[in-house]
Amino acid sequence: MFIVLLALFILVPIIEIALIVQVSHLIGGWNAIALLIVISFAGAWLMRHEGFVVLRKIREQVDRGNVPSNELIDGLLVLVGGLMMLTPGFLTDGLGLLLVFPLTRIGIRTVIRRRFANQFGFVQRIPQRWGSAQRSNANNPDDIIDV
């Protein structure tokens, strides 16, 4: 794991610099810098907007008494995507956009849920309301209550 992180910390900046140089050769240096700034501001706005959408969905699920598992994963993906978009560079901006846009985020969330379930051996359960698991057998006439 340490080797992978070390490679990422070395390779990602090299790739980002190479992409910035290539884009600045195509559209000009000042235009490339302006494009990076515009993408960062747009990413901050998009992250804020999608963050509020996810927060509203979390509140709706909690108000209904459901566990907001998909919405919490979406919130984490929006946060990570927004942080990636705030870092300067075209590679991280592109990956951040994939995490922030709702359509691509759904696919990424599905992959994360499957991988997490496979890695830890979780089984998909039937959703039920919080606190309703114990109440289903409360009035069973066959139960003996000794006082």
N, CA, C and O of each residue as an XYZ file, in Angstrom:
588
protein
N       0.825     -1.197      0.000
C       0.000      0.000      0.000
C       0.866      1.257      0.000
O       0.546      2.245     -0.660
N       1.968      1.205      0.750
C       2.865      2.352      0.810
C       3.467      2.636     -0.561
O       3.618      3.794     -0.950
N       3.808      1.586     -1.284
C       4.396      1.741     -2.623
C       3.387      2.394     -3.569
O       3.746      3.257     -4.370
N       2.118      1.975     -3.468
C       1.079      2.541     -4.337
C       0.902      4.034     -4.042
O       0.840      4.844     -4.966
N       0.823      4.394     -2.772
C       0.675      5.809     -2.410
C       1.885      6.626     -2.847
O       1.737      7.744     -3.340
N       3.072      6.075     -2.668
C       4.283      6.772     -3.083
C       4.285      6.988     -4.593
O       4.651      8.061     -5.072
N       3.876      5.972     -5.333
C       3.806      6.096     -6.793
C       2.780      7.160     -7.192
O       3.018      7.944     -8.111
N       1.640      7.183     -6.498
C       0.621      8.198     -6.810
C       1.131      9.603     -6.532
O       0.905     10.519     -7.324
N       1.825      9.777     -5.400
C       2.333     11.101     -5.055
C       3.444     11.555     -5.992
O       3.718     12.751     -6.094
N       4.075     10.627     -6.666
C       5.122     10.996     -7.625
C       4.548     11.103     -9.035
O       4.847     12.055     -9.755
N       3.723     10.130     -9.434
C       3.234     10.085    -10.811
C       2.177     11.140    -11.117
O       2.210     11.748    -12.187
N       1.248     11.366    -10.207
C       0.163     12.313    -10.483
C       0.695     13.724    -10.740
O       0.271     14.339    -11.719
N       1.598     14.274     -9.919
C       2.119     15.616    -10.259
C       2.877     15.658    -11.586
O       2.796     16.651    -12.309
N       3.611     14.592    -11.916
C       4.330     14.565    -13.194
C       3.335     14.577    -14.356
O       3.523     15.299    -15.335
N       2.283     13.774    -14.242
C       1.264     13.746    -15.296
C       0.558     15.088    -15.395
O       0.287     15.571    -16.495
N       0.255     15.697    -14.240
C      -0.414     17.011    -14.245
C       0.449     18.067    -14.925
O      -0.054     18.854    -15.727
N       1.733     18.091    -14.617
C       2.622     19.079    -15.231
C       2.718     18.853    -16.735
O       2.695     19.805    -17.515
N       2.825     17.599    -17.134
C       2.904     17.294    -18.562
C       1.623     17.724    -19.284
O       1.688     18.269    -20.386
N       0.460     17.481    -18.668
C      -0.799     17.897    -19.289
C      -0.918     19.419    -19.372
O      -1.385     19.951    -20.379
N      -0.500     20.115    -18.326
C      -0.556     21.584    -18.339
C       0.354     22.132    -19.435
O      -0.013     23.078    -20.132
N       1.531     21.544    -19.589
C       2.453     21.990    -20.645
C       1.837     21.737    -22.016
O       1.901     22.605    -22.888
N       1.239     20.556    -22.223
C       0.629     20.245    -23.519
C      -0.541     21.185    -23.835
O      -0.669     21.674    -24.957
N      -1.388     21.429    -22.835
C      -2.531     22.325    -23.056
C      -2.054     23.749    -23.302
O      -2.621     24.451    -24.139
N      -1.030     24.187    -22.593
C      -0.528     25.552    -22.804
C       0.128     25.697    -24.179
O       0.125     26.791    -24.745
N       0.689     24.614    -24.725
C       1.208     24.679    -26.095
C       0.056     24.802    -27.105
O       0.195     25.453    -28.140
N      -1.060     24.179    -26.794
C      -2.197     24.210    -27.713
C      -2.962     25.530    -27.669
O      -3.296     26.091    -28.712
N      -3.240     26.025    -26.460
C      -4.097     27.214    -26.354
C      -3.376     28.433    -25.797
O      -3.963     29.512    -25.730
N      -2.135     28.288    -25.403
C      -1.387     29.406    -24.841
C      -1.284     29.287    -23.325
O      -2.162     28.721    -22.674
N      -0.216     29.819    -22.778
C       0.060     29.698    -21.347
C      -0.970     30.393    -20.474
O      -1.481     29.810    -19.518
N      -1.277     31.656    -20.809
C      -2.247     32.406    -19.997
C      -3.645     31.816    -20.117
O      -4.405     31.802    -19.149
N      -3.976     31.336    -21.292
C      -5.282     30.702    -21.473
C      -5.385     29.403    -20.670
O      -6.445     29.092    -20.127
N      -4.304     28.658    -20.595
C      -4.309     27.419    -19.808
C      -4.478     27.731    -18.327
O      -5.222     27.046    -17.625
N      -3.788     28.761    -17.855
C      -3.928     29.158    -16.445
C      -5.347     29.647    -16.177
O      -5.942     29.304    -15.155
N      -5.896     30.456    -17.103
C      -7.270     30.932    -16.942
C      -8.253     29.771    -16.939
O      -9.212     29.773    -16.166
N      -8.025     28.779    -17.796
C      -8.896     27.606    -17.846
C      -8.842     26.827    -16.534
O      -9.874     26.366    -16.048
N      -7.663     26.676    -15.963
C      -7.541     25.989    -14.669
C      -8.291     26.744    -13.567
O      -8.935     26.131    -12.715
N      -8.205     28.069    -13.590
C      -8.901     28.870    -12.573
C     -10.410     28.768    -12.748
O     -11.140     28.615    -11.769
N     -10.881     28.853    -13.991
C     -12.320     28.758    -14.256
C     -12.844     27.379    -13.839
O     -13.910     27.278    -13.231
N     -12.101     26.325    -14.163
C     -12.522     24.981    -13.786
C     -12.568     24.833    -12.266
O     -13.460     24.172    -11.734
N     -11.616     25.443    -11.568
C     -11.621     25.367    -10.105
C     -12.838     26.067     -9.510
O     -13.468     25.547     -8.590
N     -13.170     27.257    -10.040
C     -14.354     27.958     -9.538
C     -15.640     27.210     -9.881
O     -16.546     27.102     -9.055
N     -15.707     26.698    -11.102
C     -16.890     25.924    -11.491
C     -16.996     24.659    -10.644
O     -18.096     24.259    -10.260
N     -15.878     24.038    -10.356
C     -15.888     22.845     -9.510
C     -16.342     23.150     -8.098
O     -17.076     22.366     -7.497
N     -15.910     24.287     -7.559
C     -16.351     24.674     -6.219
C     -17.860     24.916     -6.198
O     -18.545     24.504     -5.262
N     -18.374     25.587     -7.233
C     -19.813     25.831     -7.289
C     -20.577     24.523     -7.436
O     -21.576     24.302     -6.751
N     -20.107     23.652     -8.334
C     -20.782     22.376     -8.563
C     -20.741     21.503     -7.315
O     -21.726     20.841     -6.989
N     -19.606     21.496     -6.615
C     -19.501     20.720     -5.391
C     -20.489     21.247     -4.345
O     -21.148     20.463     -3.661
N     -20.590     22.551     -4.224
C     -21.526     23.144     -3.262
C     -22.967     22.778     -3.609
O     -23.743     22.392     -2.735
N     -23.321     22.900     -4.888
C     -24.678     22.589     -5.323
C     -25.012     21.119     -5.079
O     -26.041     20.809     -4.479
N     -24.156     20.221     -5.537
C     -24.415     18.793     -5.382
C     -24.356     18.373     -3.914
O     -25.061     17.453     -3.498
N     -23.520     19.045     -3.140
C     -23.470     18.763     -1.709
C     -24.790     19.070     -1.023
O     -25.245     18.304     -0.174
N     -25.408     20.188     -1.386
C     -26.713     20.522     -0.810
C     -27.803     19.568     -1.280
O     -28.718     19.248     -0.522
N     -27.709     19.113     -2.529
C     -28.680     18.133     -3.037
C     -28.564     16.833     -2.245
O     -29.572     16.254     -1.838
N     -27.337     16.381     -2.029
C     -27.122     15.143     -1.274
C     -27.576     15.316      0.174
O     -28.179     14.408      0.745
N     -27.295     16.460      0.765
C     -27.715     16.717      2.144
C     -29.234     16.692      2.270
O     -29.764     16.166      3.248
N     -29.939     17.256      1.286
C     -31.398     17.228      1.291
C     -31.908     15.787      1.205
O     -32.862     15.421      1.892
N     -31.273     14.974      0.364
C     -31.680     13.576      0.241
C     -31.422     12.798      1.533
O     -32.214     11.936      1.912
N     -30.320     13.104      2.203
C     -30.032     12.456      3.489
C     -31.119     12.796      4.493
O     -31.615     11.919      5.200
N     -31.490     14.069      4.557
C     -32.548     14.489      5.485
C     -33.873     13.798      5.178
O     -34.582     13.379      6.093
N     -34.210     13.677      3.889
C     -35.455     13.006      3.518
C     -35.448     11.543      3.955
O     -36.448     11.042      4.468
N     -34.333     10.865      3.755
C     -34.248      9.457      4.149
C     -34.346      9.298      5.663
O     -35.013      8.385      6.151
N     -33.696     10.166      6.392
C     -33.756     10.094      7.860
C     -35.160     10.419      8.345
O     -35.654      9.778      9.273
N     -35.807     11.397      7.740
C     -37.176     11.735      8.132
C     -38.144     10.583      7.878
O     -39.118     10.414      8.611
N     -37.876      9.794      6.841
C     -38.703      8.617      6.572
C     -38.355      7.439      7.480
O     -39.087      6.450      7.515
N     -37.264      7.534      8.203
C     -36.841      6.453      9.077
C     -35.948      5.439      8.395
O     -35.744      4.346      8.923
N     -35.413      5.773      7.240
C     -34.535      4.870      6.505
C     -33.074      5.234      6.733
O     -32.745      6.377      7.049
N     -32.215      4.253      6.568
C     -30.783      4.493      6.658
C     -30.320      5.084      5.320
O     -30.540      4.469      4.277
N     -29.686      6.257      5.327
C     -29.292      6.907      4.068
C     -27.934      6.416      3.552
O     -27.009      7.217      3.417
N     -27.797      5.133      3.264
C     -26.488      4.584      2.885
C     -26.020      5.111      1.531
O     -24.879      5.559      1.412
N     -26.868      5.066      0.516
C     -26.457      5.582     -0.798
C     -26.144      7.064     -0.741
O     -25.203      7.528     -1.384
N     -26.914      7.795      0.012
C     -26.715      9.236      0.097
C     -25.413      9.573      0.822
O     -24.751     10.552      0.478
N     -25.041      8.770      1.823
C     -23.777      9.012      2.519
C     -22.592      8.732      1.599
O     -21.601      9.461      1.618
N     -22.697      7.683      0.801
C     -21.637      7.401     -0.170
C     -21.564      8.532     -1.193
O     -20.473      8.961     -1.568
N     -22.731      9.018     -1.647
C     -22.750     10.150     -2.574
C     -22.088     11.378     -1.957
O     -21.340     12.085     -2.633
N     -22.355     11.632     -0.699
C     -21.743     12.771     -0.018
C     -20.232     12.659      0.017
O     -19.529     13.644     -0.205
N     -19.730     11.468      0.293
C     -18.283     11.256      0.306
C     -17.696     11.445     -1.088
O     -16.638     12.054     -1.243
N     -18.387     10.919     -2.106
C     -17.892     11.068     -3.474
C     -17.890     12.532     -3.917
O     -16.960     12.969     -4.595
N     -18.916     13.291     -3.543
C     -18.959     14.720     -3.884
C     -17.823     15.458     -3.185
O     -17.188     16.328     -3.780
N     -17.567     15.117     -1.932
C     -16.481     15.768     -1.195
C     -15.131     15.478     -1.834
O     -14.334     16.392     -2.048
N     -14.871     14.221     -2.137
C     -13.587     13.852     -2.754
C     -13.469     14.480     -4.145
O     -12.411     14.990     -4.511
N     -14.564     14.441     -4.920
C     -14.544     15.048     -6.247
C     -14.312     16.551     -6.187
O     -13.578     17.098     -7.010
N     -14.924     17.214     -5.233
C     -14.721     18.648     -5.083
C     -13.298     18.991     -4.688
O     -12.724     19.962     -5.182
N     -12.732     18.192     -3.799
C     -11.340     18.432     -3.423
C     -10.407     18.208     -4.604
O      -9.423     18.930     -4.771
N     -10.716     17.209     -5.421
C      -9.886     16.971     -6.605
C     -10.002     18.119     -7.601
O      -9.030     18.464     -8.273
N     -11.188     18.710     -7.696
C     -11.366     19.818     -8.633
C     -10.726     21.106     -8.132
O     -10.407     21.987     -8.931
N     -10.536     21.228     -6.835
C      -9.893     22.426     -6.303
C      -8.377     22.379     -6.466
O      -7.725     23.422     -6.445
N      -7.807     21.183     -6.628
C      -6.370     21.095     -6.881
C      -6.106     21.423     -8.346
O      -6.842     20.975     -9.225
N      -5.075     22.192     -8.609
C      -4.828     22.590     -9.991
C      -4.312     21.421    -10.832
O      -3.408     20.691    -10.424
N      -4.899     21.268    -11.990
C      -4.470     20.231    -12.915
C      -5.653     19.677    -13.675
O      -6.770     19.621    -13.161
N      -5.396     19.270    -14.904
C      -6.483     18.797    -15.752
C      -6.881     17.357    -15.438
O      -8.054     17.007    -15.571
N      -5.940     16.522    -15.030
C      -6.255     15.130    -14.695
C      -7.155     15.057    -13.466
O      -8.182     14.379    -13.487
N      -6.774     15.753    -12.398
C      -7.581     15.722    -11.178
C      -8.924     16.409    -11.389
O      -9.922     16.011    -10.788
N      -8.961     17.434    -12.234
C     -10.236     18.088    -12.541
C     -11.177     17.129    -13.264
O     -12.368     17.074    -12.957
N     -10.648     16.381    -14.216
C     -11.479     15.422    -14.942
C     -12.001     14.317    -14.045
O     -13.172     13.945    -14.124
N     -11.132     13.792    -13.192
C     -11.579     12.749    -12.253
C     -12.569     13.312    -11.237
O     -13.526     12.639    -10.854
N     -12.335     14.547    -10.805
C     -13.259     15.188     -9.874
C     -14.628     15.400    -10.486
O     -15.643     15.215     -9.814
N     -14.672     15.786    -11.753
C     -15.958     15.949    -12.434
C     -16.716     14.631    -12.492
O     -17.936     14.613    -12.331
N     -16.011     13.528    -12.720
C     -16.671     12.223    -12.740
C     -17.316     11.897    -11.394
O     -18.372     11.265    -11.344
N     -16.679     12.329    -10.304
C     -17.217     12.044     -8.975
C     -18.346     12.987     -8.578
O     -19.191     12.628     -7.757
N     -18.370     14.175     -9.144
C     -19.368     15.168     -8.743
C     -20.652     15.058     -9.568
O     -21.742     15.249     -9.028
N     -20.547     14.755    -10.862
C     -21.752     14.642    -11.694
C     -22.621     13.480    -11.234
O     -22.103     12.390    -10.993
N     -23.930     13.685    -11.105
C     -24.815     12.637    -10.576
C     -24.838     11.360    -11.415
O     -24.857     10.270    -10.845
N     -24.837     11.450    -12.737
C     -24.950     10.247    -13.561
C     -23.732      9.334    -13.430
O     -23.877      8.117    -13.312
N     -22.547      9.910    -13.449
C     -21.353      9.083    -13.296
C     -21.159      8.658    -11.851
O     -20.588      7.601    -11.581
N     -21.632      9.479    -10.922
C     -21.493      9.146     -9.503
C     -22.299      7.905     -9.139
O     -21.883      7.135     -8.274
N     -23.444      7.699     -9.784
C     -24.261      6.518     -9.509
C     -23.497      5.250     -9.860
O     -23.504      4.288     -9.091
N     -22.840      5.239    -11.010
C     -22.061      4.072    -11.400
C     -20.886      3.820    -10.476
O     -20.603      2.675    -10.124
N     -20.201      4.884    -10.082
C     -19.062      4.744     -9.178
C     -19.539      4.256     -7.813
O     -18.888      3.419     -7.187
N     -20.679      4.780     -7.350
C     -21.239      4.336     -6.070
C     -21.578      2.847     -6.109
O     -21.333      2.134     -5.136
N     -22.136      2.373     -7.212
C     -22.472      0.959     -7.340
C     -21.230      0.097     -7.275
O     -21.231     -0.946     -6.620
N     -20.169      0.518     -7.947
C     -18.913     -0.238     -7.906
C     -18.351     -0.267     -6.489
O     -17.876     -1.306     -6.032
N     -18.401      0.856     -5.798
C     -17.886      0.919     -4.420
C     -18.700      0.016     -3.502
O     -18.130     -0.702     -2.681
N     -20.015      0.041     -3.629
C     -20.864     -0.812     -2.781
C     -20.574     -2.289     -3.021
O     -20.471     -3.061     -2.067
N     -20.441     -2.692     -4.286
C     -20.149     -4.101     -4.592
C     -18.791     -4.516     -4.058
O     -18.643     -5.588     -3.472
N     -17.812     -3.669     -4.263
C     -16.464     -4.009     -3.784
C     -16.428     -4.089     -2.265
O     -15.800     -4.987     -1.703
N     -17.094     -3.161     -1.604
C     -17.141     -3.163     -0.142
C     -17.868     -4.412      0.362
O     -17.433     -5.043      1.325
N     -18.974     -4.762     -0.292
C     -19.737     -5.947      0.110
C     -18.928     -7.213     -0.121
O     -18.946     -8.111      0.721
N     -18.225     -7.308     -1.232
C     -17.422     -8.492     -1.511
C     -16.228     -8.606     -0.577
O     -15.868     -9.704     -0.152
N     -15.618     -7.479     -0.260
C     -14.431     -7.499      0.582
C     -14.758     -7.873      2.020
O     -13.991     -8.585      2.668
N     -15.886     -7.401      2.518
C     -16.228     -7.646      3.912
C     -17.325     -8.674      4.091
O     -17.711     -8.963      5.223
N     -17.833     -9.228      3.017
C     -18.815    -10.303      3.108
C     -20.186     -9.867      3.557
O     -20.897    -10.645      4.194
N     -20.585     -8.637      3.246
C     -21.909     -8.177      3.618
C     -22.947     -8.746      2.675
O     -22.671     -8.982      1.499
N     -24.133     -8.963      3.193
C     -25.236     -9.466      2.404
C     -26.268     -8.350      2.293
O     -26.542     -7.650      3.268
N     -26.829     -8.189      1.117
C     -27.862     -7.173      0.923
C     -29.104     -7.582      1.712
O     -29.612     -8.689      1.533
N     -29.584     -6.727      2.556
C     -30.755     -7.022      3.376
C     -31.952     -6.249      2.875
O     -31.828     -5.255      2.160
N     -33.107     -6.731      3.267
C     -34.336     -6.028      2.929
C     -34.405     -4.784      3.799
O     -34.282     -4.879      5.020
N     -34.603     -3.603      3.183
C     -34.652     -2.382      3.992
C     -35.853     -2.388      4.925
O     -36.955     -2.775      4.537
N     -35.629     -1.960      6.145
C     -36.721     -1.839      7.097
C     -36.530     -0.571      7.901
O     -35.441      0.001      7.947
N     -37.578     -0.158      8.514
C     -37.534      1.087      9.273
C     -36.728      0.874     10.541
O     -36.686     -0.228     11.088
N     -36.087      1.943     11.004
C     -35.290      1.865     12.216
C     -36.165      1.485     13.387
O     -37.234      2.065     13.577
N     -35.734      0.529     14.166
C     -36.435      0.140     15.383
C     -37.609     -0.775     15.164
O     -38.288     -1.115     16.133
N     -37.891     -1.194     13.947
C     -39.058     -2.035     13.707
C     -38.731     -3.520     13.754
O     -39.643     -4.343     13.665
N     -37.474     -3.887     13.889
C     -37.089     -5.301     13.860
C     -37.608     -6.046     15.085
O     -38.016     -7.200     14.955
N     -37.611     -5.447     16.242
C     -38.010     -6.128     17.458
C     -39.521     -6.105     17.676
O     -40.045     -6.929     18.424
N     -40.221     -5.183     17.042
C     -41.651     -5.052     17.276
C     -42.488     -6.099     16.538
O     -43.668     -6.265     16.845
N     -41.903     -6.799     15.582
C     -42.696     -7.699     14.753
C     -43.227     -8.893     15.541
O     -44.280     -9.425     15.189
N     -42.546     -9.327     16.580
C     -42.982    -10.479     17.362
C     -43.530    -10.087     18.725
O     -43.602    -10.924     19.625
N     -43.913     -8.847     18.889
C     -44.296     -8.362     20.215
C     -45.617     -8.962     20.696
O     -45.772     -9.167     21.900
N     -46.563     -9.249     19.827
C     -47.875     -9.726     20.253
C     -48.102    -11.188     19.882
O     -49.223    -11.567     19.543
N     -47.089    -11.992     19.939
C     -47.202    -13.404     19.612
C     -47.858    -14.104     20.794
O     -47.301    -14.075     21.892
N     -49.042    -14.743     20.612
C     -49.754    -15.368     21.738
C     -49.044    -16.610     22.274
O     -49.358    -17.047     23.382
N     -48.118    -17.186     21.547
C     -47.400    -18.372     22.016
C     -46.279    -18.039     22.990
O     -45.714    -18.941     23.610
N     -45.950    -16.770     23.135
C     -44.881    -16.393     24.058
C     -45.363    -16.547     25.494
O     -46.508    -16.228     25.816
N     -44.499    -17.026     26.329
C     -44.801    -17.157     27.753
C     -44.023    -16.091     28.490
O     -42.802    -15.986     28.373
N     -44.756    -15.308     29.247
C     -44.123    -14.256     30.024
C     -44.302    -14.619     31.479
O     -45.429    -14.668     31.973
N     -43.216    -14.874     32.169
C     -43.244    -15.243     33.582
C     -42.929    -14.006     34.401
O     -41.888    -13.371     34.232
N     -43.859    -13.678     35.297
C     -43.679    -12.478     36.105
C     -43.338    -12.859     37.518
O     -43.146    -11.985     38.364
